[in-house]
Amino acid sequence: MTLATLAEVLQPALRDGYAVPGLVCLGWEDARAYVRAAEAERAPVILQAGPGARAHMPVAIWGAMFRALAEGASVPVVAHLDHGLTVEDCREAIAAGFSSVMVDGSALPLEENIRLTAEVAVLAHAAGVSCEGEIGVVGYAGGKASTGTDPGEAGRFARETGVDALAVSVGNVHLQQDAGQGLDLALLRRIEVVTDVPLVIHGGSGVPLAQRAALAAGSRIAKFNIGTELRMAFGAALRCPASAGRLPGHLPQIAA
Ligand SMILES: [Zn+2]
């Protein structure tokens, strides 16, 4: 049994200069593949059930599935709820055995986001579960626009909510199919000086690989969420078995 909390994998990452992937799962097949890949790399992994996953399978089944994978794994595995929107979403995930919950109050006014996130953090910590919050809005490619994280608000949010990890908006965008322009490093550095909490980048697929590696080693970013580039590889392999194992063009190719 190697089920771990988010804090248990992010604090060593922060200390030793690496980042842990938060991998977006849509079923048993990909979740199992991510655990096998983590074991091959001898690295921790965060399995995430987001809104898309929960739209087609009850959270209780996700919890049981992630725990079964963690039980058989030789590396730390975090069972993480991605983008919970309410206290009830998070309560349900904790009851289902998740070891970490994200509550996303980023669309709310600051005071309400703090109130919601602090409530979930208390609930989570009482159950021995970690909590991730978000400050600033991470938009979607071709959809909702981003609002960059205000460093002053980030400092206050981290202090007043007691979160274990803080998702920020510093030029990252969800669902990007190509490497984007890269993150706003000046803004990231301003956020780093106001909090000791590990930072999380949603929309990690759009961050150029070289910058991802550099920031994993040289910033307070300890978690990159990755979904789109894995989904693209999965889709390509389904459409053309010969391309199995091939990744989107901006990524290094692996042997099929
Ligand atoms: Zn996200």
Residues whose N, C-alpha, C, O or C-beta is under 5 A from the ligand:
A	BS01	ZN	H202
